[in-house]
Amino acid sequence: MKLKRMMIATLAASFVSVPGLAAAKDAPTPIAIPAPPSGKGQIVWFRPGGMGFALGCSVNEKGQKVSSLGAGRYFIQVAEPGRHEFTVKSEAKDVLALQVEADETQYAACKIKMGIMAGRPDISPSTEADFRKHGGLKMVDVDDMGPGEGALRPEQVSAALAAPEPASEAASVPTPQ
């Protein structure tokens, strides 16, 4: 009788703990976004999965390709402060104007909406919370990035994350003795 109770208790405990382990194992690693270079701003562009997964969303500025965004992908664009106008085009053209501020990170999303013959990309401002909500996003492949300096390459992101934080003024001021 004791053995039977022990087996039932063990079995019940294993059912309780397995879902907790599975949830912890499946949780995606949070994406680390570096701070923008001093005096510059940056935009984190992302495209969640969903409708139009086979279609790309090619982000352009001044007629130059910054990068293409496939479903479930993101890229980081460093930009000079000021007004920037971005376009995407398929069946229809969509335009997004952003006011980039120095030392700030902004977020923008590209979603594919229904079109007449094909899906049409739609770009809009977003938030860090919305970006984080779409866990499992992967950085765009280098092949999909434009030829210019717009999108940060993976090695540039790694270097920015590894760079030491600038020392605060308080740390550099000698303490009186």
N, C-alpha and C positions, 0 to 999 in steps of 0.2 A: 504494500500500500504506500509506504514512504517513497519507494523507488518510482512508483507511478506519479505521485505528486511532484517529485523532483523533476521528472522528465517533462511534465506539463509546464512547470514553472520555467524550466530552461527553454523550452520551445516558445513559450509566450515572450520571454525576454528577447529571444533572437528576432522575433517579428517586430518588436518595438524598436530595436536598435538598427536594423537593416535600412529602413527608409532614411534615417538620419545620416547614415554613412553615405548612402547613394546621393542625397542632396548635397552634402559637402563635397563629394567627388565631382559632381556635375557643375558646380558653381564656376563660371568663367572667371579668369583672373582679370581684375580691373585694369583698364587701359590707362597707362601713365601718360599724361600730357605735360610736356615741359612748359615752363614759362616762356613767353616770347622774348626775343633778344631785347636788350635795353633800348628804349626809344622807338620800338616797333610794336605793332599789334599782330595778332594772328587769328585765323579763322579755322575752326575744325569743321570740315565738311564731312557729312556722313549720309549713307543711304541704307535705311533698314531694308530687310527682305520684304517679300510680299508681292503684290501684283507687278507684272512686268519684270520678273527676275532675270529674264534673258536679255533685256534691254539695258544699254549703258546710259549713263547720265554724264555727258562730257561738259565740264565746267570751263568756261572761257572768260577771259578778261581782255578787253581791247583787241578782240579777234584772235588772240593767242590761247591755245589750249593750256589750262593749268593742270588738269588731270581728269581722267574718266573715273566714274564711280560705278562699280558693279554692285549688285545686291549684297548687303552685309559687309560693306567696305567703308573705310574712312581715309582721309588724308588731312594733313595740317599745312596751311598756307601762311607764310609770314608775309606781312604787307606793311607798307609805309602808312603812317597815320593819314587820314583824309577819306574822302568819298571814293568808293570803288563800285563799279557796275559790272555785274557778272551775268552771263547769259548761258542758257542751255537751249538746244534746238533739236527737234525731230520734225514731226508734223506741224507743230506750232513752236513759237519761240517764247521763252519765259525770261524775264529780267529781274534781277534782285540788286538793289542799291544798298550798300552798307557803309556806315560811317565808322571807319576803323580808328580806334583810339590807341595811343601809345601805351604799352605795357598791359594791354588787356587781351583776353581771349574771348572770341565770340564763336557761336555755333550756328551752322546752317545745314539744313536737311534737303535732300533731293528725294522726292517721291514720284513714282510713276502713276499717272492718272489715266483713265480710259480716254482713248482718242477714237477717231473714225476708222482709220486703217491700222493704226498702231498706237501703242501707249505713248503718252506725252509726258516728258519730265516737268516737274514743278519744283522750283527752289524757293525756300522760305527761311526766314530767321528761325532759330530754334534755341534750346537751352541746354546747359550741361546735364540737367536732370533727364531730359529726353534722350540725350546721347547715351548716358549711363544706363537708361532703361533698356536699351537695345544691346544687351550683353552679347558677347561673342563676335563683335565686329572685328574685322581684320584690316590691317593697313593695305592700301592699294598697292598692287605690284608696280615696280619701277617702270616696267614696259608701258603701263597705262598713264604714267605721269607725262606732262608736257615737256618740251625741250628746254624751257626757260627755268628760272630759279624759283618759280611759284611754289610748288609742292615740296615739302621737306622729304628727302630720301631717308630710308630707314637708318642709315649710319649717322645722318645729321640729327635725327631724333634721339638716337642712343647717346651721341656726344653731348647733346643739350641736357639730357637727363643725368649724365655723369658729371657735368660741370658743377663746381661748387657754387653754392648760393652766394651772392655778393654779401660781404660782411656789413653788418648794420653799423651806423655811425656810433652807436653806444659802445659797441665792442672795440672800436678803434680809438676812442677817447681814453687817455690814461686816467687811472683812478688816483685821486689825491692821497698822499700818505701822511 
